[in-house]
């Protein structure tokens, strides 16, 4: 089970880091044609979301690898779950597909439950 959780953590971290880096480091004007929902958000809020996703990805991997406060990994997974549930709502509001954030939310939930010892 530990190996499965590590694989899910790595996949989730990669996806969140990539999405976060795109939001955090792409100029707002180049971001909005690809992410229509971003037009309804101020640029600073989009950047904050990107940095939050990056920090969540780091929190999934670094604490357990270093052995320093490994409880931060399931906490990061819970935070990413909340972000992805917000993403699902945002995509629903804009009549966009919810499949990517919904899948990431399920993975984050599995990681959080697994690392908190629920199974």
N, C-alpha and C positions, 0 to 999 in steps of 0.2 A: 504494500500500500504506500509505503514511503516513496518508492520509485515513481509510482503513478502520480503522487502529489507533486514531486519535484518536476516531472514532465509538465504537468498542468501549470505549475507556478512559472516555469520557464516560458511556456507558450503565452501565458497571460502577461507576464512581464514584457516579453518581446512586443506583443500587440499594443500594450498600453504605452510602452516607451516610444514606439514608432508613431502612434497616433498623437501622443503628447508632444513629441519633438516637432511633428508637422504643425500642430497648432501653435506651439510656443515660438518657433523660429521662422515660420513662413510669414511674409508680410500680409497684413490683413486684406489688402486689395487683391492679392493673389489667392488667398484662402477662400474668400467668399464665393467665387464662381464654382468651386468644388464642394463647398459646404454651405448650402443655401440658408440653413438655420442660423449661421453665424451673422447674417445680415441683420438679425433682430437682436444681436448682442453687441455691447460696446467692445471695441478692440481689446481693452485691458482685461475684460472678463474672459475673452477667448484665450488670451495668453495665460491668465491665471489657471484656467482649466487645463491647458497644456502642461504647465509646470506641475499641477496637482497629479496629473496622470504619470508624469515622469517620476515624481517622488514616490508614488504608489508602486511603480514598477521596481524602483530601487529597494523599497521596503519589503517587497516580496522575496528578494534574493539575498541582499547583503547581510541582514541580521542573522539568518540561519547559517549562512556560509562562514561568517566570522565567529559565530557562537556568542555574540554580544546581543543580549535581549532578543532571543529568537521568537519571543511572543509577539514581536512587532510584525512578523510575517502574516499571521492571521488577522491582525488588526489592519494591516495594509489591505488585505483581501476584502475585509468588511468595508473599508473606505472606498475601494474600487467598485464594490458591489453597489454602494449608494450612488456613486458617480454614474454607473451604467444604468441604474434604474432611472436616474434623472435624464440620461440620454434617451432611454426608451420613451419617456414622456415627451421630451422635446421632439423626437422624430414622429411620434404620434400626432402631436400638435401641428406639425408641418406636413402631415400626410406623406411621410417618407417611410421607407422600410425600416422595421425595428430589428430585423434579424441579427445584424452584427453586434449591436449593444446587448441584445437579449442573450446571445450565446456567451459573450464575455461576462455578463452578470451571472449566468449559471456556473461558469467555470470559477468565477470569484467565490461564489457561494460554496462550491465543492471544496475549494482550497481552504476557505475559512473554517468550514465544519471539520474537515480532515485535520487541519493543524491545531484546532482547539480540542481534538480528540473525540469528536462525536462518532467517528467510525474508524 
